[in-house]
């Protein structure tokens, strides 16, 4: 026993601590690299498919740098019509900041690449509050399958580029301190090959537009939505009050205005007779009012 104690005293403690640190670090790296990501992939697919009549597939889940994961080729489609792709994400990267864990915070950075563009954002969770922030860059609508989604009702092709940002702050366990904003820029927006109920409508080319929403507690306020086009112009404003206990009873009070060109109005046929009177600027108006499960339109 005495020889053992003398041997311990003779050791270089700093060197021992360094060797132990390297060993522990390599051990965790080994666990990270050999983690059974296939099991995680199958679990995620099952969770998505359990939400409704959809099928899901993931190309691969693999480690990304240190403390990160990369998900490739996530696709969600209609279970009855597999050709109707509802979501197609090329790549998602998620990373945890380990230094923030030492400060008692969970901080996650993420990047999503899809439809020719992407989303870069972060999520921070603290004891008293949570913050989420995202930037949208160059989403190309032409790469999304609008024609497949509208096939039961008609035909539509949509092109354009979306950019903008979103942020949200909410206190843990309370909705009273929730606040946030969504700002989207709509550029080069174009609607072509529009056909509904056996009626063909002229193509629409829009000027750059904007959509802005604000959130305070349980109220979503649509503060700005304007699109000016050569054959159709759109405006909207109003708010939605969320009912946390029963989302179907959430109340909607949103006003829509649209101004069709003479060619577009002629394409409406008999429908145009029910539009009512336009305002001095040539806009027809409708208001949606009531709970989600019993919305009532008013002129």
N, C-alpha and C positions, 0 to 999 in steps of 0.2 A: 504494500500500500504506500509506503514511504517513497519507494522508487517511482511509483506512478505519479505521486504528487510532485516530486522533483522534475519529472518529465513534463508535466503540465506547465510548471513554472518556466521551464526552458524554452517553451514554444513562443514564437513571435505572434502575439495576439492580433496584431493588425493584419498579418498575413493570413492567419486562420480565419478572421472575419471576412477578409476579401475573398478567400477561396470558398467559404460558405455562401457568400452572396452570389458568386458566380454560379455555384452549383444550383442554388434555389432558382436563380434567373433562368438558367438553361432548362431546369425541370419544368418551369411554367411555360417556356417557349415550346418545349416538346409536347406538353399537354395541348397547347393552343394549335400547334400544327397538325396534331393527330386527332383532334376532336372529331367525333362522328357527325359531320355536317349533313350527311345523307339522311340521318334520322330527323334532323331539324327541317330539312327540305320537305320530307314526307309529312311532317306534322303541320307545317305551314300550309301545304296544299290541302290537307284534310280540313283545316280550320276555314279556309276560304270557301271550299265547296260546301261546307255545312251551313253557310249563310244563306243559300238559296239555290235556284236552278242554274248553276254555273259549273263549268269545269275549269280547272287550273293546272298549270304546269310551270316548273322552274327548271331552267337548264342546269344550273349548278349553284352551290353555295360553298364559298371557299374563304380562307383567311385573307385579310387585306392589311398589309403592313403589320404593326403591332397594335393590339387591342381593337382591331377592325374586322369587319366581315363584308364580303362582296357577294351580291346576288345577281346572277345573270339570267336574262331571257325569262322574265315573269310574264305569263300570258293568262288572261281570264277571258273565257268565251261563254256564249250561251249554250246551255246543255242540250237544248233541242235543235239549235242551229249552230254547230261548231264553227262554221265559216264566219259567223257574226262575232268578231273579236271586240269585247267590251273594254279591255285594257291590255296594253302591250308595252312593257317597260324593258328597255335594252339592258340597263345595268343600274344597280343600287349599291351605294357604298355607305356603310355606317361605322363610325369610329367613336370610341369612348376616350375622354381625356382623363388619364389616371391621376394626374396631379390634382384635379378638381375633387376626386374622391377623398383625397387626404384632407380637404377643406370642408368635407361634409356635403358636397354637392354632386349631383349626377349631371354631367354635361355630355351630350351626344351631338356630334356633327354628322350630317348626312348629305349625300349628293345623289340625285336621280337623273338618269339620262333616258329620254324618250321623245319620240315624235320630232326628231331633229333638233331638240333643245334640251333643257334640263332645269332642275331645281337644286339650289344650294341653300342649306339651312342649318339651324341648330336648335336643340331643346335643352333647357336648363331646369332642373328640379331641385328646389331647396326645401327647407322645413316648412316655410310659411307661404311660398309662392312658386309658380311655374311660369316659364316664358318660352314661347315658340316664335321663331322668326324664319321666313323663307323668302327667297328671291327667285322669280320665274324669268327664264331667259330663252327667247326664240323658240317657243313651241309652235310648230307648223301644223295648222289645222288640216292641210291637205293630206297629211300622213295618217290622220285618224279616219276610221271607217264610217263616216256619216251616212254614206249611201247604203251600207249594210244595215245600219240601225233603222233607217227610214223605209226600208223595202216594203214593209207591210202596208204602209200608208201612201207611198209614192216614191219620189226620187229627189235627191238634193246632193249637190257637191259644194263643199265649203272650203275656201282657201283663205289664208291670212297668217299673221304672226302675232303671238301673244307674249307679252312681257309684263313685269310688275313685281309687287311685293305683298307679303302678308305678315302680320304680327299679332300676337295674342298674349295677354298677361292675365293670369287668374290665380286667386288665392286658394290654397289647399283647403278643401272642404267647404268652400263658400262661393256662391255665384254673385254676391253683391259687389265684389271687387273685380269682376271680370271686365276686361276692355280689350279692344283690338280694332284692326282696320285691314281692309283688302282693297288694293288699287291695281287695276289691270289696264294696260295699254293695248288697244286693238289696232293693228296696222295692216294695210293692204288686204283688208277683209273683202271677200268676194263670194257671192252665192250664184251658182250657175246650175243649169239643167234642173230647174225647180218645177216639179210636177206633183200635184196633189189632187185627189178626187177627180182624176182624168182632166184636170185643168193645167195648162202649161203657162208659166209665168215668165216674164222677161228676166234676164240676168240683172244682178244688183252689184254695183261697185261702190263701196263705202269709203268715205274720207276717214283719216285716222280718228278713232273714237276712244272713249274712256269709260270704265266702270269703277265706281268707288262705293264701298260699303263701310259703315262704322258699327261697332258693337259696344254696347254699354250694358252691363249686367245681362239681362235676358232679352234684350231688344236689338235686332239687326235693322239698321237704317240704311236704305238705299239712297245715298245722297246725290249721286250723279251717274246717269247712264244716258249717253247721247250717241247716236249713230246717224250720220247724214249720208244718204246714198243718192245715186242718180235716178233710181226708180222707186225707192222706199227709204223713208227716214223714221227713226224710232227714238222715243224718249220714255223714261220710266222713273218713278220716285215713290217712296213710301217706306213701310217698315213691317217687320215680322216679329211678333212677341212669342217667344218659345215657352211652352208649358212643359216643365221638366217632368211632372207626374204623368202627363198624358200628352205625348207629342202630337197626336192627331187633333187635339183641341188647341194647338197653337194658333194664334190669330194672325190673319193676313190683312193688310190694308195697303194695297199697292195700286198706283194709277199708271196706266199705259197710254201712250199717244203714238199714233203712226200717221204718216203722210205719204200716200201712194201717188205715183205719177199717173198721168191720164192713161198711159198704156197698161200699167199695172192694175189700175182700177177697172179697166175694160176686161182684163183677164179674170177678174173676180166674178163677172157675170151677174147672176141674180143675187149673189151674196152682197154685192155693193149696195143693193137697195136697203139692206138692213143696217147700214153703217150709221144712219142718222145724219145730223148736220155737223159739218166741220167747223172748227173755230176760225177766227179771222186769219190765222196763219196757215190754214189748210190742213190742220191735224184733226183726226178723229180720236176720241178718247173713250177708254173703258177703265173701270175700277173693279178690282177683285177685293171683296170684303167678306170676312167671316173666318171660322175655323177651317183647318185643312180638310176635315172630313165633310164640310158643307159649304164650299166656296160659292159665292154668288156674284156673277158679273153685273155691273151697272154701267149704263152709258153716262 
